[in-house]
Amino acid sequence: MSLEKLINFYKTHFGEINGALFGLLFAICTLVAGFFQTIFIALCVLIGYYIGKKISKDKDYLRNLLDRILPPGTYR
């Protein structure tokens, strides 16, 4: 199978392939670490992704978030 055919196959079936890989990764993590630890890791990854995405769009997002959580001037 050539690389072009493989790329074309992935482009046409990316949802199925990514879903299967996610399921495999979740199953391996569950077997190794346990169900609740795996859910905790997934939650931390999602929170990190969300904050990272916000920081990419707005460079002052983290500073504004800390201003809302901590007393003003604490982290400067």
N, CA, C and O atoms as a Maestro MAE file, in Angstrom:
{
 s_m_m2io_version
 :::
 2.0.0
}

f_m_ct {
 s_m_title
 :::
 protein
 m_atom[304] {
  # First column is atom index #
  i_m_mmod_type
  r_m_x_coord
  r_m_y_coord
  r_m_z_coord
  i_m_residue_number
  s_m_chain_name
  s_m_pdb_residue_name
  s_m_pdb_atom_name
  i_m_atomic_number
  :::
  1 25 0.855 -1.174 0.000 1 A "MET " " N  " 7
  2 3 0.000 0.000 0.000 1 A "MET " " CA " 6
  3 2 0.899 1.234 0.000 1 A "MET " " C  " 6
  4 15 1.792 1.368 0.836 1 A "MET " " O  " 8
  5 25 0.650 2.116 -0.935 2 A "SER " " N  " 7
  6 3 1.488 3.305 -1.022 2 A "SER " " CA " 6
  7 2 1.067 4.328 0.025 2 A "SER " " C  " 6
  8 15 -0.020 4.252 0.598 2 A "SER " " O  " 8
  9 25 1.947 5.275 0.253 3 A "LEU " " N  " 7
  10 3 1.693 6.317 1.252 3 A "LEU " " CA " 6
  11 2 0.496 7.173 0.853 3 A "LEU " " C  " 6
  12 15 -0.283 7.584 1.713 3 A "LEU " " O  " 8
  13 25 0.344 7.442 -0.427 4 A "GLU " " N  " 7
  14 3 -0.786 8.252 -0.895 4 A "GLU " " CA " 6
  15 2 -2.116 7.550 -0.634 4 A "GLU " " C  " 6
  16 15 -3.087 8.193 -0.236 4 A "GLU " " O  " 8
  17 25 -2.168 6.244 -0.852 5 A "LYS " " N  " 7
  18 3 -3.397 5.490 -0.582 5 A "LYS " " CA " 6
  19 2 -3.691 5.462 0.908 5 A "LYS " " C  " 6
  20 15 -4.848 5.550 1.318 5 A "LYS " " O  " 8
  21 25 -2.646 5.340 1.719 6 A "LEU " " N  " 7
  22 3 -2.815 5.328 3.169 6 A "LEU " " CA " 6
  23 2 -3.344 6.673 3.669 6 A "LEU " " C  " 6
  24 15 -4.238 6.718 4.513 6 A "LEU " " O  " 8
  25 25 -2.794 7.755 3.151 7 A "ILE " " N  " 7
  26 3 -3.259 9.094 3.534 7 A "ILE " " CA " 6
  27 2 -4.701 9.305 3.079 7 A "ILE " " C  " 6
  28 15 -5.510 9.858 3.825 7 A "ILE " " O  " 8
  29 25 -5.026 8.874 1.874 8 A "ASN " " N  " 7
  30 3 -6.388 9.006 1.368 8 A "ASN " " CA " 6
  31 2 -7.359 8.180 2.207 8 A "ASN " " C  " 6
  32 15 -8.469 8.630 2.493 8 A "ASN " " O  " 8
  33 25 -6.945 6.968 2.605 9 A "PHE " " N  " 7
  34 3 -7.786 6.131 3.455 9 A "PHE " " CA " 6
  35 2 -8.023 6.803 4.798 9 A "PHE " " C  " 6
  36 15 -9.141 6.788 5.313 9 A "PHE " " O  " 8
  37 25 -6.967 7.400 5.375 10 A "TYR " " N  " 7
  38 3 -7.125 8.085 6.659 10 A "TYR " " CA " 6
  39 2 -8.058 9.283 6.524 10 A "TYR " " C  " 6
  40 15 -8.901 9.512 7.391 10 A "TYR " " O  " 8
  41 25 -7.915 10.045 5.448 11 A "LYS " " N  " 7
  42 3 -8.773 11.221 5.260 11 A "LYS " " CA " 6
  43 2 -10.243 10.834 5.125 11 A "LYS " " C  " 6
  44 15 -11.118 11.571 5.581 11 A "LYS " " O  " 8
  45 25 -10.523 9.701 4.510 12 A "THR " " N  " 7
  46 3 -11.918 9.308 4.328 12 A "THR " " CA " 6
  47 2 -12.495 8.632 5.574 12 A "THR " " C  " 6
  48 15 -13.713 8.605 5.750 12 A "THR " " O  " 8
  49 25 -11.631 8.085 6.440 13 A "HIS " " N  " 7
  50 3 -12.103 7.365 7.618 13 A "HIS " " CA " 6
  51 2 -11.474 7.888 8.905 13 A "HIS " " C  " 6
  52 15 -11.239 7.118 9.835 13 A "HIS " " O  " 8
  53 25 -11.200 9.194 8.967 14 A "PHE " " N  " 7
  54 3 -10.483 9.720 10.139 14 A "PHE " " CA " 6
  55 2 -11.296 9.600 11.420 14 A "PHE " " C  " 6
  56 15 -10.714 9.389 12.484 14 A "PHE " " O  " 8
  57 25 -12.597 9.725 11.360 15 A "GLY " " N  " 7
  58 3 -13.428 9.611 12.554 15 A "GLY " " CA " 6
  59 2 -13.372 8.214 13.154 15 A "GLY " " C  " 6
  60 15 -13.214 8.053 14.364 15 A "GLY " " O  " 8
  61 25 -13.503 7.204 12.295 16 A "GLU " " N  " 7
  62 3 -13.461 5.825 12.767 16 A "GLU " " CA " 6
  63 2 -12.082 5.473 13.320 16 A "GLU " " C  " 6
  64 15 -11.974 4.828 14.364 16 A "GLU " " O  " 8
  65 25 -11.042 5.891 12.629 17 A "ILE " " N  " 7
  66 3 -9.674 5.570 13.052 17 A "ILE " " CA " 6
  67 2 -9.347 6.260 14.369 17 A "ILE " " C  " 6
  68 15 -8.816 5.629 15.282 17 A "ILE " " O  " 8
  69 25 -9.659 7.548 14.477 18 A "ASN " " N  " 7
  70 3 -9.376 8.270 15.713 18 A "ASN " " CA " 6
  71 2 -10.208 7.732 16.871 18 A "ASN " " C  " 6
  72 15 -9.711 7.648 17.994 18 A "ASN " " O  " 8
  73 25 -11.445 7.371 16.624 19 A "GLY " " N  " 7
  74 3 -12.286 6.790 17.663 19 A "GLY " " CA " 6
  75 2 -11.751 5.449 18.149 19 A "GLY " " C  " 6
  76 15 -11.750 5.169 19.348 19 A "GLY " " O  " 8
  77 25 -11.297 4.626 17.214 20 A "ALA " " N  " 7
  78 3 -10.731 3.335 17.588 20 A "ALA " " CA " 6
  79 2 -9.435 3.514 18.383 20 A "ALA " " C  " 6
  80 15 -9.205 2.805 19.363 20 A "ALA " " O  " 8
  81 25 -8.599 4.448 17.970 21 A "LEU " " N  " 7
  82 3 -7.354 4.705 18.706 21 A "LEU " " CA " 6
  83 2 -7.632 5.254 20.097 21 A "LEU " " C  " 6
  84 15 -6.950 4.892 21.056 21 A "LEU " " O  " 8
  85 25 -8.634 6.129 20.212 22 A "PHE " " N  " 7
  86 3 -9.006 6.654 21.516 22 A "PHE " " CA " 6
  87 2 -9.528 5.533 22.409 22 A "PHE " " C  " 6
  88 15 -9.176 5.466 23.587 22 A "PHE " " O  " 8
  89 25 -10.353 4.664 21.866 23 A "GLY " " N  " 7
  90 3 -10.870 3.536 22.633 23 A "GLY " " CA " 6
  91 2 -9.759 2.596 23.084 23 A "GLY " " C  " 6
  92 15 -9.774 2.108 24.214 23 A "GLY " " O  " 8
  93 25 -8.804 2.344 22.211 24 A "LEU " " N  " 7
  94 3 -7.669 1.499 22.566 24 A "LEU " " CA " 6
  95 2 -6.839 2.139 23.661 24 A "LEU " " C  " 6
  96 15 -6.451 1.465 24.614 24 A "LEU " " O  " 8
  97 25 -6.561 3.424 23.541 25 A "LEU " " N  " 7
  98 3 -5.787 4.136 24.557 25 A "LEU " " CA " 6
  99 2 -6.522 4.140 25.897 25 A "LEU " " C  " 6
  100 15 -5.901 3.924 26.937 25 A "LEU " " O  " 8
  101 25 -7.826 4.381 25.888 26 A "PHE " " N  " 7
  102 3 -8.616 4.371 27.111 26 A "PHE " " CA " 6
  103 2 -8.609 2.980 27.757 26 A "PHE " " C  " 6
  104 15 -8.496 2.859 28.977 26 A "PHE " " O  " 8
  105 25 -8.729 1.947 26.945 27 A "ALA " " N  " 7
  106 3 -8.726 0.581 27.474 27 A "ALA " " CA " 6
  107 2 -7.376 0.233 28.096 27 A "ALA " " C  " 6
  108 15 -7.328 -0.372 29.168 27 A "ALA " " O  " 8
  109 25 -6.294 0.603 27.448 28 A "ILE " " N  " 7
  110 3 -4.961 0.319 27.989 28 A "ILE " " CA " 6
  111 2 -4.747 1.083 29.293 28 A "ILE " " C  " 6
  112 15 -4.250 0.518 30.267 28 A "ILE " " O  " 8
  113 25 -5.116 2.355 29.317 29 A "CYS " " N  " 7
  114 3 -4.971 3.150 30.539 29 A "CYS " " CA " 6
  115 2 -5.825 2.584 31.669 29 A "CYS " " C  " 6
  116 15 -5.392 2.562 32.822 29 A "CYS " " O  " 8
  117 25 -7.032 2.126 31.350 30 A "THR " " N  " 7
  118 3 -7.909 1.556 32.366 30 A "THR " " CA " 6
  119 2 -7.318 0.272 32.935 30 A "THR " " C  " 6
  120 15 -7.385 0.043 34.143 30 A "THR " " O  " 8
  121 25 -6.745 -0.559 32.084 31 A "LEU " " N  " 7
  122 3 -6.140 -1.799 32.554 31 A "LEU " " CA " 6
  123 2 -4.898 -1.538 33.398 31 A "LEU " " C  " 6
  124 15 -4.657 -2.235 34.383 31 A "LEU " " O  " 8
  125 25 -4.115 -0.541 33.016 32 A "VAL " " N  " 7
  126 3 -2.866 -0.265 33.726 32 A "VAL " " CA " 6
  127 2 -3.115 0.523 35.009 32 A "VAL " " C  " 6
  128 15 -2.622 0.143 36.071 32 A "VAL " " O  " 8
  129 25 -3.867 1.605 34.925 33 A "ALA " " N  " 7
  130 3 -4.017 2.509 36.065 33 A "ALA " " CA " 6
  131 2 -5.314 2.316 36.837 33 A "ALA " " C  " 6
  132 15 -5.367 2.634 38.025 33 A "ALA " " O  " 8
  133 25 -6.344 1.813 36.210 34 A "GLY " " N  " 7
  134 3 -7.649 1.704 36.854 34 A "GLY " " CA " 6
  135 2 -8.607 2.726 36.260 34 A "GLY " " C  " 6
  136 15 -8.192 3.698 35.629 34 A "GLY " " O  " 8
  137 25 -9.895 2.486 36.473 35 A "PHE " " N  " 7
  138 3 -10.916 3.315 35.834 35 A "PHE " " CA " 6
  139 2 -10.903 4.755 36.331 35 A "PHE " " C  " 6
  140 15 -10.860 5.684 35.525 35 A "PHE " " O  " 8
  141 25 -10.939 4.954 37.655 36 A "PHE " " N  " 7
  142 3 -11.052 6.304 38.185 36 A "PHE " " CA " 6
  143 2 -9.770 7.117 37.963 36 A "PHE " " C  " 6
  144 15 -9.837 8.327 37.744 36 A "PHE " " O  " 8
  145 25 -8.619 6.469 38.016 37 A "GLN " " N  " 7
  146 3 -7.377 7.167 37.718 37 A "GLN " " CA " 6
  147 2 -7.341 7.600 36.255 37 A "GLN " " C  " 6
  148 15 -6.855 8.684 35.934 37 A "GLN " " O  " 8
  149 25 -7.855 6.754 35.377 38 A "THR " " N  " 7
  150 3 -7.904 7.100 33.960 38 A "THR " " CA " 6
  151 2 -8.845 8.277 33.716 38 A "THR " " C  " 6
  152 15 -8.529 9.173 32.933 38 A "THR " " O  " 8
  153 25 -9.991 8.278 34.378 39 A "ILE " " N  " 7
  154 3 -10.925 9.401 34.244 39 A "ILE " " CA " 6
  155 2 -10.287 10.679 34.765 39 A "ILE " " C  " 6
  156 15 -10.444 11.740 34.161 39 A "ILE " " O  " 8
  157 25 -9.560 10.589 35.893 40 A "PHE " " N  " 7
  158 3 -8.875 11.761 36.443 40 A "PHE " " CA " 6
  159 2 -7.825 12.294 35.467 40 A "PHE " " C  " 6
  160 15 -7.723 13.505 35.274 40 A "PHE " " O  " 8
  161 25 -7.053 11.413 34.857 41 A "ILE " " N  " 7
  162 3 -6.034 11.829 33.885 41 A "ILE " " CA " 6
  163 2 -6.699 12.497 32.687 41 A "ILE " " C  " 6
  164 15 -6.229 13.531 32.212 41 A "ILE " " O  " 8
  165 25 -7.790 11.910 32.197 42 A "ALA " " N  " 7
  166 3 -8.497 12.492 31.052 42 A "ALA " " CA " 6
  167 2 -9.053 13.866 31.406 42 A "ALA " " C  " 6
  168 15 -9.007 14.779 30.581 42 A "ALA " " O  " 8
  169 25 -9.573 14.027 32.607 43 A "LEU " " N  " 7
  170 3 -10.100 15.318 33.045 43 A "LEU " " CA " 6
  171 2 -8.981 16.366 33.115 43 A "LEU " " C  " 6
  172 15 -9.165 17.504 32.683 43 A "LEU " " O  " 8
  173 25 -7.836 15.980 33.655 44 A "CYS " " N  " 7
  174 3 -6.700 16.911 33.724 44 A "CYS " " CA " 6
  175 2 -6.223 17.311 32.332 44 A "CYS " " C  " 6
  176 15 -5.880 18.471 32.102 44 A "CYS " " O  " 8
  177 25 -6.199 16.356 31.403 45 A "VAL " " N  " 7
  178 3 -5.797 16.664 30.030 45 A "VAL " " CA " 6
  179 2 -6.776 17.630 29.391 45 A "VAL " " C  " 6
  180 15 -6.359 18.573 28.717 45 A "VAL " " O  " 8
  181 25 -8.064 17.416 29.587 46 A "LEU " " N  " 7
  182 3 -9.070 18.308 29.008 46 A "LEU " " CA " 6
  183 2 -8.985 19.718 29.596 46 A "LEU " " C  " 6
  184 15 -9.118 20.701 28.866 46 A "LEU " " O  " 8
  185 25 -8.767 19.822 30.897 47 A "ILE " " N  " 7
  186 3 -8.621 21.135 31.526 47 A "ILE " " CA " 6
  187 2 -7.375 21.828 31.004 47 A "ILE " " C  " 6
  188 15 -7.408 23.024 30.714 47 A "ILE " " O  " 8
  189 25 -6.274 21.094 30.879 48 A "GLY " " N  " 7
  190 3 -5.044 21.659 30.334 48 A "GLY " " CA " 6
  191 2 -5.212 22.114 28.895 48 A "GLY " " C  " 6
  192 15 -4.702 23.167 28.512 48 A "GLY " " O  " 8
  193 25 -5.921 21.334 28.099 49 A "TYR " " N  " 7
  194 3 -6.199 21.716 26.715 49 A "TYR " " CA " 6
  195 2 -7.029 22.992 26.658 49 A "TYR " " C  " 6
  196 15 -6.741 23.891 25.868 49 A "TYR " " O  " 8
  197 25 -8.054 23.068 27.495 50 A "TYR " " N  " 7
  198 3 -8.936 24.237 27.514 50 A "TYR " " CA " 6
  199 2 -8.148 25.498 27.888 50 A "TYR " " C  " 6
  200 15 -8.268 26.528 27.225 50 A "TYR " " O  " 8
  201 25 -7.349 25.413 28.943 51 A "ILE " " N  " 7
  202 3 -6.573 26.581 29.377 51 A "ILE " " CA " 6
  203 2 -5.536 26.943 28.322 51 A "ILE " " C  " 6
  204 15 -5.331 28.122 28.036 51 A "ILE " " O  " 8
  205 25 -4.885 25.946 27.744 52 A "GLY " " N  " 7
  206 3 -3.908 26.211 26.689 52 A "GLY " " CA " 6
  207 2 -4.516 26.879 25.470 52 A "GLY " " C  " 6
  208 15 -3.912 27.768 24.869 52 A "GLY " " O  " 8
  209 25 -5.709 26.449 25.111 53 A "LYS " " N  " 7
  210 3 -6.399 27.054 23.965 53 A "LYS " " CA " 6
  211 2 -6.766 28.503 24.260 53 A "LYS " " C  " 6
  212 15 -6.644 29.367 23.391 53 A "LYS " " O  " 8
  213 25 -7.220 28.772 25.495 54 A "LYS " " N  " 7
  214 3 -7.557 30.139 25.878 54 A "LYS " " CA " 6
  215 2 -6.306 31.025 25.879 54 A "LYS " " C  " 6
  216 15 -6.364 32.175 25.444 54 A "LYS " " O  " 8
  217 25 -5.185 30.498 26.361 55 A "ILE " " N  " 7
  218 3 -3.942 31.275 26.398 55 A "ILE " " CA " 6
  219 2 -3.464 31.570 24.980 55 A "ILE " " C  " 6
  220 15 -2.906 32.638 24.733 55 A "ILE " " O  " 8
  221 25 -3.672 30.643 24.043 56 A "SER " " N  " 7
  222 3 -3.279 30.871 22.654 56 A "SER " " CA " 6
  223 2 -4.036 32.047 22.047 56 A "SER " " C  " 6
  224 15 -3.473 32.843 21.295 56 A "SER " " O  " 8
  225 25 -5.312 32.142 22.383 57 A "LYS " " N  " 7
  226 3 -6.130 33.212 21.818 57 A "LYS " " CA " 6
  227 2 -5.906 34.541 22.529 57 A "LYS " " C  " 6
  228 15 -5.843 35.584 21.879 57 A "LYS " " O  " 8
  229 25 -5.784 34.518 23.859 58 A "ASP " " N  " 7
  230 3 -5.662 35.735 24.655 58 A "ASP " " CA " 6
  231 2 -4.447 35.596 25.572 58 A "ASP " " C  " 6
  232 15 -4.472 34.814 26.523 58 A "ASP " " O  " 8
  233 25 -3.400 36.342 25.292 59 A "LYS " " N  " 7
  234 3 -2.155 36.221 26.061 59 A "LYS " " CA " 6
  235 2 -2.332 36.628 27.524 59 A "LYS " " C  " 6
  236 15 -1.563 36.177 28.373 59 A "LYS " " O  " 8
  237 25 -3.302 37.451 27.839 60 A "ASP " " N  " 7
  238 3 -3.531 37.891 29.215 60 A "ASP " " CA " 6
  239 2 -4.572 37.045 29.930 60 A "ASP " " C  " 6
  240 15 -5.014 37.416 31.017 60 A "ASP " " O  " 8
  241 25 -4.976 35.923 29.353 61 A "TYR " " N  " 7
  242 3 -6.014 35.090 29.959 61 A "TYR " " CA " 6
  243 2 -5.588 34.580 31.323 61 A "TYR " " C  " 6
  244 15 -6.366 34.635 32.276 61 A "TYR " " O  " 8
  245 25 -4.369 34.088 31.429 62 A "LEU " " N  " 7
  246 3 -3.904 33.535 32.705 62 A "LEU " " CA " 6
  247 2 -3.814 34.622 33.770 62 A "LEU " " C  " 6
  248 15 -4.174 34.393 34.925 62 A "LEU " " O  " 8
  249 25 -3.342 35.791 33.391 63 A "ARG " " N  " 7
  250 3 -3.258 36.912 34.334 63 A "ARG " " CA " 6
  251 2 -4.657 37.316 34.804 63 A "ARG " " C  " 6
  252 15 -4.866 37.557 35.993 63 A "ARG " " O  " 8
  253 25 -5.603 37.390 33.885 64 A "ASN " " N  " 7
  254 3 -6.982 37.739 34.253 64 A "ASN " " CA " 6
  255 2 -7.623 36.650 35.118 64 A "ASN " " C  " 6
  256 15 -8.373 36.954 36.046 64 A "ASN " " O  " 8
  257 25 -7.328 35.391 34.815 65 A "LEU " " N  " 7
  258 3 -7.852 34.292 35.612 65 A "LEU " " CA " 6
  259 2 -7.302 34.355 37.036 65 A "LEU " " C  " 6
  260 15 -8.047 34.168 37.998 65 A "LEU " " O  " 8
  261 25 -6.010 34.615 37.171 66 A "LEU " " N  " 7
  262 3 -5.411 34.716 38.503 66 A "LEU " " CA " 6
  263 2 -5.942 35.931 39.252 66 A "LEU " " C  " 6
  264 15 -6.097 35.877 40.472 66 A "LEU " " O  " 8
  265 25 -6.223 37.027 38.550 67 A "ASP " " N  " 7
  266 3 -6.823 38.202 39.191 67 A "ASP " " CA " 6
  267 2 -8.188 37.871 39.789 67 A "ASP " " C  " 6
  268 15 -8.546 38.377 40.853 67 A "ASP " " O  " 8
  269 25 -8.951 37.016 39.097 68 A "ARG " " N  " 7
  270 3 -10.267 36.652 39.615 68 A "ARG " " CA " 6
  271 2 -10.167 35.702 40.801 68 A "ARG " " C  " 6
  272 15 -11.001 35.754 41.705 68 A "ARG " " O  " 8
  273 25 -9.159 34.837 40.810 69 A "ILE " " N  " 7
  274 3 -9.027 33.830 41.867 69 A "ILE " " CA " 6
  275 2 -8.283 34.353 43.084 69 A "ILE " " C  " 6
  276 15 -8.745 34.193 44.214 69 A "ILE " " O  " 8
  277 25 -7.128 34.981 42.858 70 A "LEU " " N  " 7
  278 3 -6.260 35.446 43.951 70 A "LEU " " CA " 6
  279 2 -6.484 36.923 44.222 70 A "LEU " " C  " 6
  280 15 -7.050 37.626 43.384 70 A "LEU " " O  " 8
  281 25 -6.048 37.403 45.376 71 A "PRO " " N  " 7
  282 3 -6.102 38.846 45.612 71 A "PRO " " CA " 6
  283 2 -5.212 39.580 44.613 71 A "PRO " " C  " 6
  284 15 -4.180 39.040 44.214 71 A "PRO " " O  " 8
  285 25 -5.574 40.781 44.200 72 A "PRO " " N  " 7
  286 3 -4.806 41.510 43.196 72 A "PRO " " CA " 6
  287 2 -3.357 41.735 43.642 72 A "PRO " " C  " 6
  288 15 -3.091 42.054 44.801 72 A "PRO " " O  " 8
  289 25 -2.425 41.562 42.690 73 A "GLY " " N  " 7
  290 3 -1.027 41.814 42.950 73 A "GLY " " CA " 6
  291 2 -0.280 40.672 43.636 73 A "GLY " " C  " 6
  292 15 0.891 40.838 43.976 73 A "GLY " " O  " 8
  293 25 -0.902 39.544 43.847 74 A "THR " " N  " 7
  294 3 -0.268 38.432 44.556 74 A "THR " " CA " 6
  295 2 0.838 37.792 43.742 74 A "THR " " C  " 6
  296 15 1.866 37.416 44.304 74 A "THR " " O  " 8
  297 25 0.663 37.657 42.449 75 A "TYR " " N  " 7
  298 3 1.599 36.912 41.619 75 A "TYR " " CA " 6
  299 2 2.604 37.801 40.907 75 A "TYR " " C  " 6
  300 15 3.407 37.285 40.130 75 A "TYR " " O  " 8
  301 25 2.604 39.100 41.127 76 A "ARG " " N  " 7
  302 3 3.521 39.996 40.415 76 A "ARG " " CA " 6
  303 2 4.808 40.181 41.146 76 A "ARG " " C  " 6
  304 15 5.685 40.907 40.677 76 A "ARG " " O  " 8
  :::
 }
 m_bond[303] {
  # First column is bond index #
  i_m_from
  i_m_to
  i_m_order
  :::
  1 1 2 1
  2 2 3 1
  3 3 4 2
  4 3 5 1
  5 5 6 1
  6 6 7 1
  7 7 8 2
  8 7 9 1
  9 9 10 1
  10 10 11 1
  11 11 12 2
  12 11 13 1
  13 13 14 1
  14 14 15 1
  15 15 16 2
  16 15 17 1
  17 17 18 1
  18 18 19 1
  19 19 20 2
  20 19 21 1
  21 21 22 1
  22 22 23 1
  23 23 24 2
  24 23 25 1
  25 25 26 1
  26 26 27 1
  27 27 28 2
  28 27 29 1
  29 29 30 1
  30 30 31 1
  31 31 32 2
  32 31 33 1
  33 33 34 1
  34 34 35 1
  35 35 36 2
  36 35 37 1
  37 37 38 1
  38 38 39 1
  39 39 40 2
  40 39 41 1
  41 41 42 1
  42 42 43 1
  43 43 44 2
  44 43 45 1
  45 45 46 1
  46 46 47 1
  47 47 48 2
  48 47 49 1
  49 49 50 1
  50 50 51 1
  51 51 52 2
  52 51 53 1
  53 53 54 1
  54 54 55 1
  55 55 56 2
  56 55 57 1
  57 57 58 1
  58 58 59 1
  59 59 60 2
  60 59 61 1
  61 61 62 1
  62 62 63 1
  63 63 64 2
  64 63 65 1
  65 65 66 1
  66 66 67 1
  67 67 68 2
  68 67 69 1
  69 69 70 1
  70 70 71 1
  71 71 72 2
  72 71 73 1
  73 73 74 1
  74 74 75 1
  75 75 76 2
  76 75 77 1
  77 77 78 1
  78 78 79 1
  79 79 80 2
  80 79 81 1
  81 81 82 1
  82 82 83 1
  83 83 84 2
  84 83 85 1
  85 85 86 1
  86 86 87 1
  87 87 88 2
  88 87 89 1
  89 89 90 1
  90 90 91 1
  91 91 92 2
  92 91 93 1
  93 93 94 1
  94 94 95 1
  95 95 96 2
  96 95 97 1
  97 97 98 1
  98 98 99 1
  99 99 100 2
  100 99 101 1
  101 101 102 1
  102 102 103 1
  103 103 104 2
  104 103 105 1
  105 105 106 1
  106 106 107 1
  107 107 108 2
  108 107 109 1
  109 109 110 1
  110 110 111 1
  111 111 112 2
  112 111 113 1
  113 113 114 1
  114 114 115 1
  115 115 116 2
  116 115 117 1
  117 117 118 1
  118 118 119 1
  119 119 120 2
  120 119 121 1
  121 121 122 1
  122 122 123 1
  123 123 124 2
  124 123 125 1
  125 125 126 1
  126 126 127 1
  127 127 128 2
  128 127 129 1
  129 129 130 1
  130 130 131 1
  131 131 132 2
  132 131 133 1
  133 133 134 1
  134 134 135 1
  135 135 136 2
  136 135 137 1
  137 137 138 1
  138 138 139 1
  139 139 140 2
  140 139 141 1
  141 141 142 1
  142 142 143 1
  143 143 144 2
  144 143 145 1
  145 145 146 1
  146 146 147 1
  147 147 148 2
  148 147 149 1
  149 149 150 1
  150 150 151 1
  151 151 152 2
  152 151 153 1
  153 153 154 1
  154 154 155 1
  155 155 156 2
  156 155 157 1
  157 157 158 1
  158 158 159 1
  159 159 160 2
  160 159 161 1
  161 161 162 1
  162 162 163 1
  163 163 164 2
  164 163 165 1
  165 165 166 1
  166 166 167 1
  167 167 168 2
  168 167 169 1
  169 169 170 1
  170 170 171 1
  171 171 172 2
  172 171 173 1
  173 173 174 1
  174 174 175 1
  175 175 176 2
  176 175 177 1
  177 177 178 1
  178 178 179 1
  179 179 180 2
  180 179 181 1
  181 181 182 1
  182 182 183 1
  183 183 184 2
  184 183 185 1
  185 185 186 1
  186 186 187 1
  187 187 188 2
  188 187 189 1
  189 189 190 1
  190 190 191 1
  191 191 192 2
  192 191 193 1
  193 193 194 1
  194 194 195 1
  195 195 196 2
  196 195 197 1
  197 197 198 1
  198 198 199 1
  199 199 200 2
  200 199 201 1
  201 201 202 1
  202 202 203 1
  203 203 204 2
  204 203 205 1
  205 205 206 1
  206 206 207 1
  207 207 208 2
  208 207 209 1
  209 209 210 1
  210 210 211 1
  211 211 212 2
  212 211 213 1
  213 213 214 1
  214 214 215 1
  215 215 216 2
  216 215 217 1
  217 217 218 1
  218 218 219 1
  219 219 220 2
  220 219 221 1
  221 221 222 1
  222 222 223 1
  223 223 224 2
  224 223 225 1
  225 225 226 1
  226 226 227 1
  227 227 228 2
  228 227 229 1
  229 229 230 1
  230 230 231 1
  231 231 232 2
  232 231 233 1
  233 233 234 1
  234 234 235 1
  235 235 236 2
  236 235 237 1
  237 237 238 1
  238 238 239 1
  239 239 240 2
  240 239 241 1
  241 241 242 1
  242 242 243 1
  243 243 244 2
  244 243 245 1
  245 245 246 1
  246 246 247 1
  247 247 248 2
  248 247 249 1
  249 249 250 1
  250 250 251 1
  251 251 252 2
  252 251 253 1
  253 253 254 1
  254 254 255 1
  255 255 256 2
  256 255 257 1
  257 257 258 1
  258 258 259 1
  259 259 260 2
  260 259 261 1
  261 261 262 1
  262 262 263 1
  263 263 264 2
  264 263 265 1
  265 265 266 1
  266 266 267 1
  267 267 268 2
  268 267 269 1
  269 269 270 1
  270 270 271 1
  271 271 272 2
  272 271 273 1
  273 273 274 1
  274 274 275 1
  275 275 276 2
  276 275 277 1
  277 277 278 1
  278 278 279 1
  279 279 280 2
  280 279 281 1
  281 281 282 1
  282 282 283 1
  283 283 284 2
  284 283 285 1
  285 285 286 1
  286 286 287 1
  287 287 288 2
  288 287 289 1
  289 289 290 1
  290 290 291 1
  291 291 292 2
  292 291 293 1
  293 293 294 1
  294 294 295 1
  295 295 296 2
  296 295 297 1
  297 297 298 1
  298 298 299 1
  299 299 300 2
  300 299 301 1
  301 301 302 1
  302 302 303 1
  303 303 304 2
  :::
 }
}
